[in-house]
Amino acid sequence: MDADQRLTDDALDGRLRALFQAAGPLHAADDLEARVLARLSAAPVRTSVVAQPLMSRNAWVGAVIALLALWSLSTVTSSPDMASTVLPELPALRWDTLLPVLTTPWTLMALSTGALLLLLDAVLSRPRPAPRTA
């Protein structure tokens, strides 16, 4: 609109107001609402997609049971009061020996990979609408 005239903002604003006043108010057609509603009713309805989690409930229960079994096995075998004839006695872990193992690059990478997979599961399990068809 102002390619070669170099008008100020106030002058441009005044010209736009004069243009809109000259055009006057516009009125919609009488059947506009009916046409819009007819077009909306003819459009395909979006259905929600049910996203399945990456790990099922049975997998989580199995993982918890396995961890509880490992914990109970380590508790039973490292007890000084009960002598085991089947399993050898395991030495108790101390922090000065456990901390270097937990801070190795392999352990940190395994923990970060597990955290990223859980984050990916949380992001992908959010419900989202189905793609709209044309």
N, CA, C and O atoms as a GROMACS GRO file, in nm:
protein
  536
    1MET      N    1   0.083  -0.119   0.000
    1MET     CA    2   0.000   0.000   0.000
    1MET      C    3   0.087   0.125   0.000
    1MET      O    4   0.048   0.229  -0.053
    2ASP      N    5   0.204   0.114   0.060
    2ASP     CA    6   0.290   0.232   0.075
    2ASP      C    7   0.425   0.208   0.008
    2ASP      O    8   0.528   0.247   0.064
    3ALA      N    9   0.426   0.146  -0.109
    3ALA     CA   10   0.552   0.109  -0.170
    3ALA      C   11   0.634   0.231  -0.210
    3ALA      O   12   0.756   0.231  -0.191
    4ASP      N   13   0.572   0.334  -0.265
    4ASP     CA   14   0.652   0.447  -0.313
    4ASP      C   15   0.615   0.581  -0.247
    4ASP      O   16   0.675   0.683  -0.281
    5GLN      N   17   0.518   0.583  -0.154
    5GLN     CA   18   0.475   0.711  -0.096
    5GLN      C   19   0.542   0.742   0.037
    5GLN      O   20   0.544   0.858   0.078
    6ARG      N   21   0.595   0.643   0.106
    6ARG     CA   22   0.666   0.662   0.234
    6ARG      C   23   0.579   0.736   0.336
    6ARG      O   24   0.618   0.840   0.389
    7LEU      N   25   0.462   0.681   0.363
    7LEU     CA   26   0.370   0.742   0.460
    7LEU      C   27   0.409   0.703   0.602
    7LEU      O   28   0.472   0.600   0.625
    8THR      N   29   0.370   0.787   0.696
    8THR     CA   30   0.394   0.756   0.838
    8THR      C   31   0.286   0.660   0.885
    8THR      O   32   0.190   0.631   0.814
    9ASP      N   33   0.305   0.611   1.005
    9ASP     CA   34   0.208   0.516   1.060
    9ASP      C   35   0.071   0.580   1.078
    9ASP      O   36  -0.031   0.515   1.052
   10ASP      N   37   0.067   0.705   1.122
   10ASP     CA   38  -0.062   0.772   1.141
   10ASP      C   39  -0.132   0.793   1.007
   10ASP      O   40  -0.254   0.777   0.999
   11ALA      N   41  -0.058   0.828   0.904
   11ALA     CA   42  -0.119   0.846   0.772
   11ALA      C   43  -0.172   0.715   0.717
   11ALA      O   44  -0.279   0.711   0.658
   12LEU      N   45  -0.096   0.606   0.737
   12LEU     CA   46  -0.144   0.475   0.694
   12LEU      C   47  -0.269   0.435   0.770
   12LEU      O   48  -0.364   0.382   0.711
   13ASP      N   49  -0.270   0.460   0.900
   13ASP     CA   50  -0.387   0.429   0.981
   13ASP      C   51  -0.509   0.507   0.933
   13ASP      O   52  -0.618   0.451   0.925
   14GLY      N   53  -0.492   0.634   0.901
   14GLY     CA   54  -0.602   0.715   0.850
   14GLY      C   55  -0.654   0.664   0.716
   14GLY      O   56  -0.775   0.663   0.694
   15ARG      N   57  -0.565   0.622   0.627
   15ARG     CA   58  -0.609   0.569   0.497
   15ARG      C   59  -0.686   0.437   0.514
   15ARG      O   60  -0.786   0.415   0.446
   16LEU      N   61  -0.638   0.352   0.603
   16LEU     CA   62  -0.710   0.226   0.626
   16LEU      C   63  -0.848   0.250   0.685
   16LEU      O   64  -0.945   0.185   0.646
   17ARG      N   65  -0.859   0.343   0.779
   17ARG     CA   66  -0.990   0.375   0.836
   17ARG      C   67  -1.084   0.429   0.729
   17ARG      O   68  -1.201   0.392   0.725
   18ALA      N   69  -1.034   0.517   0.642
   18ALA     CA   70  -1.117   0.571   0.534
   18ALA      C   71  -1.161   0.460   0.438
   18ALA      O   72  -1.274   0.461   0.390
   19LEU      N   73  -1.072   0.365   0.411
   19LEU     CA   74  -1.105   0.253   0.322
   19LEU      C   75  -1.216   0.167   0.381
   19LEU      O   76  -1.310   0.129   0.312
   20PHE      N   77  -1.205   0.137   0.510
   20PHE     CA   78  -1.308   0.054   0.574
   20PHE      C   79  -1.441   0.129   0.587
   20PHE      O   80  -1.547   0.068   0.575
   21GLN      N   81  -1.438   0.260   0.610
   21GLN     CA   82  -1.561   0.338   0.617
   21GLN      C   83  -1.628   0.346   0.481
   21GLN      O   84  -1.751   0.346   0.473
   22ALA      N   85  -1.551   0.354   0.374
   22ALA     CA   86  -1.607   0.359   0.240
   22ALA      C   87  -1.672   0.226   0.202
   22ALA      O   88  -1.775   0.225   0.134
   23ALA      N   89  -1.614   0.117   0.245
   23ALA     CA   90  -1.670  -0.015   0.212
   23ALA      C   91  -1.797  -0.041   0.291
   23ALA      O   92  -1.886  -0.110   0.242
   24GLY      N   93  -1.807   0.011   0.410
   24GLY     CA   94  -1.926  -0.010   0.493
   24GLY      C   95  -1.927  -0.148   0.556
   24GLY      O   96  -1.843  -0.232   0.525
   25PRO      N   97  -2.023  -0.171   0.644
   25PRO     CA   98  -2.030  -0.301   0.710
   25PRO      C   99  -2.078  -0.409   0.612
   25PRO      O  100  -2.165  -0.384   0.528
   26LEU      N  101  -2.021  -0.526   0.624
   26LEU     CA  102  -2.061  -0.638   0.540
   26LEU      C  103  -2.155  -0.728   0.619
   26LEU      O  104  -2.139  -0.746   0.739
   27HIS      N  105  -2.253  -0.783   0.550
   27HIS     CA  106  -2.349  -0.873   0.614
   27HIS      C  107  -2.335  -1.011   0.554
   27HIS      O  108  -2.314  -1.026   0.433
   28ALA      N  109  -2.347  -1.111   0.637
   28ALA     CA  110  -2.338  -1.249   0.590
   28ALA      C  111  -2.469  -1.288   0.523
   28ALA      O  112  -2.575  -1.230   0.550
   29ALA      N  113  -2.460  -1.386   0.436
   29ALA     CA  114  -2.580  -1.436   0.369
   29ALA      C  115  -2.673  -1.501   0.471
   29ALA      O  116  -2.629  -1.546   0.576
   30ASP      N  117  -2.802  -1.505   0.439
   30ASP     CA  118  -2.899  -1.558   0.533
   30ASP      C  119  -2.881  -1.708   0.558
   30ASP      O  120  -2.906  -1.756   0.669
   31ASP      N  121  -2.838  -1.780   0.458
   31ASP     CA  122  -2.826  -1.925   0.474
   31ASP      C  123  -2.683  -1.969   0.508
   31ASP      O  124  -2.650  -2.086   0.494
   32LEU      N  125  -2.599  -1.876   0.551
   32LEU     CA  126  -2.460  -1.909   0.580
   32LEU      C  127  -2.448  -2.011   0.694
   32LEU      O  128  -2.370  -2.105   0.684
   33GLU      N  129  -2.525  -1.993   0.799
   33GLU     CA  130  -2.517  -2.084   0.913
   33GLU      C  131  -2.557  -2.225   0.872
   33GLU      O  132  -2.493  -2.322   0.911
   34ALA      N  133  -2.664  -2.237   0.793
   34ALA     CA  134  -2.708  -2.369   0.748
   34ALA      C  135  -2.604  -2.436   0.658
   34ALA      O  136  -2.583  -2.556   0.667
   35ARG      N  137  -2.537  -2.357   0.571
   35ARG     CA  138  -2.434  -2.414   0.484
   35ARG      C  139  -2.312  -2.461   0.564
   35ARG      O  140  -2.255  -2.567   0.536
   36VAL      N  141  -2.272  -2.382   0.664
   36VAL     CA  142  -2.157  -2.421   0.746
   36VAL      C  143  -2.189  -2.546   0.826
   36VAL      O  144  -2.106  -2.637   0.833
   37LEU      N  145  -2.307  -2.554   0.885
   37LEU     CA  146  -2.344  -2.672   0.963
   37LEU      C  147  -2.357  -2.795   0.873
   37LEU      O  148  -2.322  -2.906   0.915
   38ALA      N  149  -2.407  -2.778   0.751
   38ALA     CA  150  -2.417  -2.891   0.658
   38ALA      C  151  -2.278  -2.941   0.620
   38ALA      O  152  -2.256  -3.061   0.612
   39ARG      N  153  -2.185  -2.850   0.598
   39ARG     CA  154  -2.049  -2.891   0.564
   39ARG      C  155  -1.981  -2.960   0.682
   39ARG      O  156  -1.908  -3.058   0.662
   40LEU      N  157  -2.005  -2.911   0.803
   40LEU     CA  158  -1.946  -2.975   0.921
   40LEU      C  159  -2.004  -3.113   0.946
   40LEU      O  160  -1.933  -3.204   0.987
   41SER      N  161  -2.134  -3.130   0.921
   41SER     CA  162  -2.193  -3.262   0.944
   41SER      C  163  -2.149  -3.362   0.838
   41SER      O  164  -2.149  -3.483   0.865
   42ALA      N  165  -2.112  -3.316   0.721
   42ALA     CA  166  -2.067  -3.407   0.616
   42ALA      C  167  -1.920  -3.445   0.633
   42ALA      O  168  -1.876  -3.545   0.576
   43ALA      N  169  -1.845  -3.369   0.712
   43ALA     CA  170  -1.703  -3.398   0.732
   43ALA      C  171  -1.688  -3.523   0.819
   43ALA      O  172  -1.772  -3.547   0.906
   44PRO      N  173  -1.584  -3.603   0.796
   44PRO     CA  174  -1.564  -3.723   0.878
   44PRO      C  175  -1.533  -3.685   1.023
   44PRO      O  176  -1.464  -3.586   1.049
   45VAL      N  177  -1.583  -3.763   1.113
   45VAL     CA  178  -1.566  -3.738   1.255
   45VAL      C  179  -1.434  -3.800   1.299
   45VAL      O  180  -1.402  -3.913   1.264
   46ARG      N  181  -1.358  -3.724   1.375
   46ARG     CA  182  -1.232  -3.776   1.428
   46ARG      C  183  -1.260  -3.873   1.540
   46ARG      O  184  -1.343  -3.847   1.628
   47THR      N  185  -1.192  -3.984   1.537
   47THR     CA  186  -1.203  -4.080   1.646
   47THR      C  187  -1.071  -4.081   1.722
   47THR      O  188  -0.964  -4.065   1.664
   48SER      N  189  -1.080  -4.100   1.850
   48SER     CA  190  -0.958  -4.100   1.930
   48SER      C  191  -0.889  -4.236   1.916
   48SER      O  192  -0.954  -4.340   1.907
   49VAL      N  193  -0.758  -4.232   1.915
   49VAL     CA  194  -0.678  -4.352   1.902
   49VAL      C  195  -0.638  -4.398   2.041
   49VAL      O  196  -0.585  -4.320   2.120
   50VAL      N  197  -0.664  -4.524   2.071
   50VAL     CA  198  -0.627  -4.578   2.201
   50VAL      C  199  -0.482  -4.623   2.191
   50VAL      O  200  -0.450  -4.718   2.119
   51ALA      N  201  -0.395  -4.556   2.263
   51ALA     CA  202  -0.252  -4.586   2.259
   51ALA      C  203  -0.220  -4.688   2.367
   51ALA      O  204  -0.251  -4.668   2.484
   52GLN      N  205  -0.159  -4.798   2.326
   52GLN     CA  206  -0.121  -4.902   2.420
   52GLN      C  207   0.017  -4.869   2.478
   52GLN      O  208   0.104  -4.823   2.404
   53PRO      N  209   0.038  -4.891   2.608
   53PRO     CA  210   0.170  -4.865   2.666
   53PRO      C  211   0.274  -4.964   2.613
   53PRO      O  212   0.239  -5.073   2.568
   54LEU      N  213   0.401  -4.925   2.619
   54LEU     CA  214   0.507  -5.012   2.570
   54LEU      C  215   0.523  -5.137   2.657
   54LEU      O  216   0.553  -5.245   2.606
   55MET      N  217   0.504  -5.121   2.786
   55MET     CA  218   0.511  -5.236   2.877
   55MET      C  219   0.372  -5.259   2.935
   55MET      O  220   0.311  -5.168   2.990
   56SER      N  221   0.322  -5.382   2.922
   56SER     CA  222   0.189  -5.413   2.974
   56SER      C  223   0.192  -5.423   3.126
   56SER      O  224   0.298  -5.421   3.188
   57ARG      N  225   0.075  -5.433   3.183
   57ARG     CA  226   0.064  -5.446   3.328
   57ARG      C  227   0.130  -5.575   3.376
   57ARG      O  228   0.192  -5.577   3.482
   58ASN      N  229   0.116  -5.682   3.298
   58ASN     CA  230   0.178  -5.810   3.337
   58ASN      C  231   0.330  -5.800   3.336
   58ASN      O  232   0.396  -5.861   3.420
   59ALA      N  233   0.387  -5.722   3.242
   59ALA     CA  234   0.532  -5.705   3.239
   59ALA      C  235   0.580  -5.630   3.363
   59ALA      O  236   0.683  -5.664   3.420
   60TRP      N  237   0.506  -5.526   3.404
   60TRP     CA  238   0.544  -5.452   3.525
   60TRP      C  239   0.534  -5.542   3.648
   60TRP      O  240   0.621  -5.539   3.735
   61VAL      N  241   0.427  -5.623   3.656
   61VAL     CA  242   0.411  -5.713   3.770
   61VAL      C  243   0.524  -5.816   3.772
   61VAL      O  244   0.579  -5.847   3.877
   62GLY      N  245   0.560  -5.868   3.653
   62GLY     CA  246   0.670  -5.964   3.645
   62GLY      C  247   0.802  -5.902   3.687
   62GLY      O  248   0.882  -5.967   3.754
   63ALA      N  249   0.826  -5.776   3.648
   63ALA     CA  250   0.950  -5.709   3.686
   63ALA      C  251   0.955  -5.687   3.838
   63ALA      O  252   1.060  -5.704   3.899
   64VAL      N  253   0.843  -5.649   3.896
   64VAL     CA  254   0.839  -5.628   4.043
   64VAL      C  255   0.861  -5.760   4.115
   64VAL      O  256   0.933  -5.764   4.214
   65ILE      N  257   0.799  -5.868   4.066
   65ILE     CA  258   0.818  -5.999   4.129
   65ILE      C  259   0.964  -6.043   4.118
   65ILE      O  260   1.020  -6.098   4.213
   66ALA      N  261   1.025  -6.021   4.002
   66ALA     CA  262   1.166  -6.059   3.984
   66ALA      C  263   1.256  -5.979   4.078
   66ALA      O  264   1.348  -6.035   4.138
   67LEU      N  265   1.230  -5.848   4.092
   67LEU     CA  266   1.311  -5.767   4.184
   67LEU      C  267   1.291  -5.810   4.329
   67LEU      O  268   1.387  -5.813   4.406
   68LEU      N  269   1.167  -5.842   4.366
   68LEU     CA  270   1.142  -5.889   4.503
   68LEU      C  271   1.210  -6.023   4.526
   68LEU      O  272   1.262  -6.048   4.635
   69ALA      N  273   1.210  -6.110   4.425
   69ALA     CA  274   1.277  -6.240   4.440
   69ALA      C  275   1.427  -6.221   4.456
   69ALA      O  276   1.489  -6.286   4.539
   70LEU      N  277   1.487  -6.131   4.375
   70LEU     CA  278   1.630  -6.105   4.390
   70LEU      C  279   1.663  -6.044   4.525
   70LEU      O  280   1.764  -6.078   4.587
   71TRP      N  281   1.577  -5.953   4.570
   71TRP     CA  282   1.600  -5.890   4.701
   71TRP      C  283   1.590  -5.993   4.813
   71TRP      O  284   1.674  -5.994   4.903
   72SER      N  285   1.488  -6.079   4.808
   72SER     CA  286   1.472  -6.179   4.914
   72SER      C  287   1.585  -6.281   4.908
   72SER      O  288   1.631  -6.328   5.012
   73LEU      N  289   1.631  -6.317   4.788
   73LEU     CA  290   1.742  -6.410   4.775
   73LEU      C  291   1.870  -6.350   4.834
   73LEU      O  292   1.945  -6.419   4.903
   74SER      N  293   1.894  -6.224   4.807
   74SER     CA  294   2.014  -6.162   4.862
   74SER      C  295   2.004  -6.144   5.013
   74SER      O  296   2.106  -6.149   5.083
   75THR      N  297   1.884  -6.123   5.063
   75THR     CA  298   1.868  -6.108   5.207
   75THR      C  299   1.887  -6.242   5.278
   75THR      O  300   1.949  -6.248   5.384
   76VAL      N  301   1.834  -6.347   5.220
   76VAL     CA  302   1.844  -6.479   5.283
   76VAL      C  303   1.988  -6.530   5.278
   76VAL      O  304   2.037  -6.585   5.377
   77THR      N  305   2.054  -6.511   5.166
   77THR     CA  306   2.189  -6.567   5.153
   77THR      C  307   2.294  -6.488   5.229
   77THR      O  308   2.400  -6.543   5.261
   78SER      N  309   2.270  -6.362   5.258
   78SER     CA  310   2.373  -6.285   5.329
   78SER      C  311   2.346  -6.275   5.478
   78SER      O  312   2.413  -6.198   5.548
   79SER      N  313   2.252  -6.350   5.528
   79SER     CA  314   2.223  -6.347   5.671
   79SER      C  315   2.326  -6.430   5.746
   79SER      O  316   2.348  -6.546   5.710
   80PRO      N  317   2.391  -6.374   5.849
   80PRO     CA  318   2.492  -6.452   5.921
   80PRO      C  319   2.431  -6.557   6.013
   80PRO      O  320   2.500  -6.651   6.052
   81ASP      N  321   2.302  -6.543   6.048
   81ASP     CA  322   2.240  -6.638   6.140
   81ASP      C  323   2.201  -6.768   6.070
   81ASP      O  324   2.198  -6.873   6.134
   82MET      N  325   2.170  -6.761   5.941
   82MET     CA  326   2.127  -6.880   5.868
   82MET      C  327   2.240  -6.929   5.779
   82MET      O  328   2.285  -6.857   5.689
   83ALA      N  329   2.287  -7.047   5.804
   83ALA     CA  330   2.390  -7.103   5.718
   83ALA      C  331   2.320  -7.174   5.602
   83ALA      O  332   2.230  -7.255   5.624
   84SER      N  333   2.361  -7.145   5.482
   84SER     CA  334   2.301  -7.206   5.365
   84SER      C  335   2.390  -7.318   5.316
   84SER      O  336   2.512  -7.304   5.307
   85THR      N  337   2.327  -7.429   5.284
   85THR     CA  338   2.404  -7.542   5.232
   85THR      C  339   2.406  -7.542   5.080
   85THR      O  340   2.494  -7.602   5.020
   86VAL      N  341   2.309  -7.476   5.019
   86VAL     CA  342   2.300  -7.478   4.874
   86VAL      C  343   2.373  -7.359   4.812
   86VAL      O  344   2.451  -7.376   4.718
   87LEU      N  345   2.348  -7.240   4.864
   87LEU     CA  346   2.406  -7.120   4.807
   87LEU      C  347   2.528  -7.076   4.887
   87LEU      O  348   2.528  -7.085   5.010
   88PRO      N  349   2.629  -7.028   4.819
   88PRO     CA  350   2.745  -6.978   4.894
   88PRO      C  351   2.710  -6.846   4.963
   88PRO      O  352   2.621  -6.773   4.920
   89GLU      N  353   2.780  -6.818   5.069
   89GLU     CA  354   2.753  -6.695   5.143
   89GLU      C  355   2.811  -6.577   5.066
   89GLU      O  356   2.929  -6.576   5.031
   90LEU      N  357   2.728  -6.478   5.042
   90LEU     CA  358   2.771  -6.360   4.966
   90LEU      C  359   2.823  -6.254   5.062
   90LEU      O  360   2.764  -6.233   5.168
   91PRO      N  361   2.931  -6.188   5.028
   91PRO     CA  362   2.979  -6.081   5.116
   91PRO      C  363   2.885  -5.960   5.108
   91PRO      O  364   2.827  -5.932   5.003
   92ALA      N  365   2.872  -5.891   5.219
   92ALA     CA  366   2.788  -5.772   5.223
   92ALA      C  367   2.855  -5.660   5.144
   92ALA      O  368   2.976  -5.639   5.154
   93LEU      N  369   2.776  -5.588   5.068
   93LEU     CA  370   2.830  -5.478   4.989
   93LEU      C  371   2.846  -5.354   5.076
   93LEU      O  372   2.758  -5.322   5.156
   94ARG      N  373   2.958  -5.286   5.061
   94ARG     CA  374   2.980  -5.163   5.133
   94ARG      C  375   2.980  -5.049   5.033
   94ARG      O  376   3.000  -5.071   4.914
   95TRP      N  377   2.957  -4.925   5.081
   95TRP     CA  378   2.948  -4.809   4.993
   95TRP      C  379   3.080  -4.780   4.922
   95TRP      O  380   3.080  -4.735   4.808
   96ASP      N  381   3.191  -4.805   4.989
   96ASP     CA  382   3.318  -4.776   4.924
   96ASP      C  383   3.347  -4.871   4.808
   96ASP      O  384   3.426  -4.838   4.720
   97THR      N  385   3.285  -4.987   4.806
   97THR     CA  386   3.298  -5.076   4.690
   97THR      C  387   3.183  -5.061   4.592
   97THR      O  388   3.200  -5.086   4.472
   98LEU      N  389   3.066  -5.020   4.640
   98LEU     CA  390   2.948  -5.009   4.553
   98LEU      C  391   2.948  -4.879   4.473
   98LEU      O  392   2.904  -4.879   4.358
   99LEU      N  393   2.995  -4.770   4.530
   99LEU     CA  394   2.991  -4.640   4.463
   99LEU      C  395   3.073  -4.636   4.333
   99LEU      O  396   3.025  -4.580   4.235
  100PRO      N  397   3.194  -4.691   4.329
  100PRO     CA  398   3.265  -4.691   4.199
  100PRO      C  399   3.193  -4.772   4.091
  100PRO      O  400   3.202  -4.740   3.973
  101VAL      N  401   3.124  -4.877   4.132
  101VAL     CA  402   3.050  -4.957   4.034
  101VAL      C  403   2.931  -4.878   3.979
  101VAL      O  404   2.902  -4.885   3.860
  102LEU      N  405   2.863  -4.804   4.065
  102LEU     CA  406   2.745  -4.728   4.021
  102LEU      C  407   2.782  -4.608   3.936
  102LEU      O  408   2.697  -4.558   3.861
  103THR      N  409   2.904  -4.560   3.945
  103THR     CA  410   2.943  -4.442   3.868
  103THR      C  411   3.025  -4.474   3.744
  103THR      O  412   3.085  -4.384   3.685
  104THR      N  413   3.029  -4.598   3.703
  104THR     CA  414   3.098  -4.633   3.579
  104THR      C  415   3.016  -4.585   3.460
  104THR      O  416   2.894  -4.570   3.473
  105PRO      N  417   3.079  -4.561   3.347
  105PRO     CA  418   3.004  -4.515   3.229
  105PRO      C  419   2.896  -4.613   3.184
  105PRO      O  420   2.791  -4.572   3.136
  106TRP      N  421   2.922  -4.744   3.199
  106TRP     CA  422   2.823  -4.843   3.155
  106TRP      C  423   2.697  -4.837   3.242
  106TRP      O  424   2.586  -4.845   3.191
  107THR      N  425   2.716  -4.823   3.372
  107THR     CA  426   2.600  -4.815   3.462
  107THR      C  427   2.522  -4.686   3.438
  107THR      O  428   2.399  -4.687   3.432
  108LEU      N  429   2.594  -4.576   3.424
  108LEU     CA  430   2.525  -4.448   3.399
  108LEU      C  431   2.453  -4.450   3.265
  108LEU      O  432   2.343  -4.395   3.254
  109MET      N  433   2.511  -4.513   3.163
  109MET     CA  434   2.446  -4.522   3.033
  109MET      C  435   2.322  -4.611   3.041
  109MET      O  436   2.220  -4.580   2.980
  110ALA      N  437   2.329  -4.720   3.115
  110ALA     CA  438   2.213  -4.807   3.130
  110ALA      C  439   2.100  -4.734   3.204
  110ALA      O  440   1.984  -4.746   3.166
  111LEU      N  441   2.134  -4.659   3.308
  111LEU     CA  442   2.032  -4.584   3.381
  111LEU      C  443   1.971  -4.474   3.295
  111LEU      O  444   1.849  -4.455   3.297
  112SER      N  445   2.053  -4.402   3.220
  112SER     CA  446   2.000  -4.295   3.135
  112SER      C  447   1.917  -4.353   3.020
  112SER      O  448   1.816  -4.293   2.981
  113THR      N  449   1.957  -4.467   2.965
  113THR     CA  450   1.878  -4.530   2.860
  113THR      C  451   1.742  -4.575   2.914
  113THR      O  452   1.640  -4.558   2.848
  114GLY      N  453   1.742  -4.632   3.033
  114GLY     CA  454   1.615  -4.671   3.094
  114GLY      C  455   1.525  -4.550   3.120
  114GLY      O  456   1.404  -4.557   3.098
  115ALA      N  457   1.584  -4.440   3.166
  115ALA     CA  458   1.505  -4.319   3.190
  115ALA      C  459   1.450  -4.264   3.060
  115ALA      O  460   1.335  -4.220   3.056
  116LEU      N  461   1.530  -4.266   2.953
  116LEU     CA  462   1.481  -4.217   2.824
  116LEU      C  463   1.371  -4.306   2.768
  116LEU      O  464   1.276  -4.257   2.707
  117LEU      N  465   1.381  -4.437   2.788
  117LEU     CA  466   1.275  -4.527   2.742
  117LEU      C  467   1.145  -4.504   2.819
  117LEU      O  468   1.037  -4.509   2.761
  118LEU      N  469   1.155  -4.480   2.949
  118LEU     CA  470   1.035  -4.449   3.026
  118LEU      C  471   0.974  -4.316   2.982
  118LEU      O  472   0.852  -4.303   2.976
  119LEU      N  473   1.058  -4.217   2.951
  119LEU     CA  474   1.008  -4.090   2.900
  119LEU      C  475   0.941  -4.108   2.765
  119LEU      O  476   0.836  -4.050   2.740
  120LEU      N  477   1.001  -4.188   2.678
  120LEU     CA  478   0.942  -4.217   2.549
  120LEU      C  479   0.808  -4.286   2.563
  120LEU      O  480   0.714  -4.256   2.490
  121ASP      N  481   0.797  -4.379   2.657
  121ASP     CA  482   0.671  -4.447   2.683
  121ASP      C  483   0.565  -4.348   2.731
  121ASP      O  484   0.450  -4.356   2.689
  122ALA      N  485   0.604  -4.255   2.817
  122ALA     CA  486   0.508  -4.156   2.867
  122ALA      C  487   0.462  -4.063   2.756
  122ALA      O  488   0.344  -4.027   2.751
  123VAL      N  489   0.553  -4.023   2.669
  123VAL     CA  490   0.516  -3.932   2.560
  123VAL      C  491   0.428  -4.003   2.458
  123VAL      O  492   0.330  -3.946   2.410
  124LEU      N  493   0.463  -4.126   2.424
  124LEU     CA  494   0.387  -4.198   2.322
  124LEU      C  495   0.253  -4.250   2.373
  124LEU      O  496   0.165  -4.279   2.292
  125SER      N  497   0.235  -4.262   2.502
  125SER     CA  498   0.110  -4.316   2.554
  125SER      C  499   0.004  -4.208   2.575
  125SER      O  500  -0.108  -4.238   2.618
  126ARG      N  501   0.039  -4.080   2.545
  126ARG     CA  502  -0.062  -3.975   2.555
  126ARG      C  503  -0.166  -3.993   2.445
  126ARG      O  504  -0.130  -4.022   2.331
  127PRO      N  505  -0.296  -3.976   2.476
  127PRO     CA  506  -0.396  -3.989   2.369
  127PRO      C  507  -0.387  -3.874   2.271
  127PRO      O  508  -0.365  -3.759   2.310
  128ARG      N  509  -0.405  -3.905   2.145
  128ARG     CA  510  -0.403  -3.801   2.041
  128ARG      C  511  -0.509  -3.837   1.938
  128ARG      O  512  -0.539  -3.954   1.918
  129PRO      N  513  -0.567  -3.736   1.872
  129PRO     CA  514  -0.673  -3.762   1.775
  129PRO      C  515  -0.619  -3.832   1.650
  129PRO      O  516  -0.501  -3.822   1.618
  130ALA      N  517  -0.708  -3.902   1.583
  130ALA     CA  518  -0.670  -3.971   1.460
  130ALA      C  519  -0.643  -3.867   1.352
  130ALA      O  520  -0.699  -3.758   1.357
  131PRO      N  521  -0.559  -3.900   1.254
  131PRO     CA  522  -0.534  -3.805   1.145
  131PRO      C  523  -0.661  -3.781   1.064
  131PRO      O  524  -0.740  -3.873   1.039
  132ARG      N  525  -0.678  -3.657   1.023
  132ARG     CA  526  -0.798  -3.620   0.951
  132ARG      C  527  -0.785  -3.661   0.804
  132ARG      O  528  -0.682  -3.639   0.740
  133THR      N  529  -0.892  -3.722   0.754
  133THR     CA  530  -0.892  -3.762   0.613
  133THR      C  531  -0.954  -3.653   0.531
  133THR      O  532  -1.040  -3.580   0.579
  134ALA      N  533  -0.910  -3.641   0.407
  134ALA     CA  534  -0.958  -3.534   0.320
  134ALA      C  535  -1.089  -3.567   0.263
  134ALA      O  536  -1.145  -3.488   0.187
   0.00000   0.00000   0.00000
